[in-house]
Amino acid sequence: MRPFRPTGPSPYRAAMACYDVTLKDRTVESVRGADAYQQEGPMTTFFRTDGTTRIDSWSTRVASVRTADVLLIRRAGDDADPAPSAPPSTATPGGQVAGNR
């Protein structure tokens, strides 16, 4: 039996995301503690938000990278659950799908 129910959010939040940024020179920089990112002029800025991916006035800037130097931004840890790939196309040059005539 719990004598008191919690009235606020849990103090234990989910772990912060980590982004791997691949630069032009093929080096990879890790940005830890950021939940989201967006381009701000010539810079791509990573933000810590309140557990959401929406950036607002309460978001905290964590790091910035020159957008011109960025080749790839990948959220680390997401590769364990990749998006399903589309089945191979069986369309013929005439636009008909093989086997569905």
Helices and strands as residue ranges (DSSP letters): E 18-23, E 28-32, E 36-40, E 43-48, E 60-66, G 67-69, E 70-76, G 78-80
